Amino acid sequence: MEKFPELESYFQKLTDATDNVAAINTHYEADHNKDFDVLEGIFTDIQSLEWEKTDPSYFNLFTSYYTFHVKIIEEIIREAREILNSEKREYVKRLVNYKKVADEWFLNLKKKRKSKSVAA
C-alpha cells in the first residue's frame, strides 16, 4: 500500500515554498527561479500520490490544506497585478500558469475520487 505523508509537516514545506514565491511582490532580493522550482517540485510530488485512494477524513484534511494553498497563490497573483512590476512579469505569468495547472489537477482528482466512490 502507498505511504501517504503526515499532512501538517508536508504542507508546511509547501507553505514555506509559497512564502518564498510571494517575494515576487517585494523589493527584497530573492532567487525567484529557485523558489519557483522548489514550489513546482513539491507540486509534482503532490501529483505523484494517489490521493483518491485515501480514506475520507484524510482526504478532507488534504483538501483543506490544498485549497488554502491555492487561495494563497490567488492572493499573491492579485497583489502582483496591483503592483504591476514589469521586472517580475514573467514570474507572475509562471504563477498564473501554476495555479491553472493546480486547479485542473485538483478538479480531476475530485472527479476520480467521486467516480471511485460511485463504483464502490
Residue pairs with C-beta under 8 A, 6 or more apart in sequence:
2 49
2 50
2 53
4 49
4 51
4 54
4 58
5 49
7 58
7 61
7 62
7 65
10 65
11 65
11 66
11 69
13 42
14 39
14 42
14 43
14 46
14 65
14 69
15 69
15 72
17 35
17 38
17 39
17 42
18 39
18 69
18 72
18 73
18 76
20 30
20 35
20 38
20 39
21 32
21 35
21 36
21 39
21 76
21 91
21 95
22 72
22 76
23 30
23 32
23 35
24 30
24 32
24 76
24 80
24 85
24 88
24 91
24 92
24 95
25 76
25 79
25 80
25 83
25 85
25 88
32 88
32 91
36 91
36 94
36 95
36 98
39 98
40 98
43 98
43 101
43 102
46 66
47 105
51 59
51 62
51 109
51 113
52 59
52 109
52 112
52 113
52 116
53 116
54 62
59 113
66 106
67 106
70 99
70 102
70 103
70 106
73 95
73 98
73 99
73 102
74 99
76 95
77 92
77 95
77 96
77 99
80 88
80 91
80 92
80 95
81 92
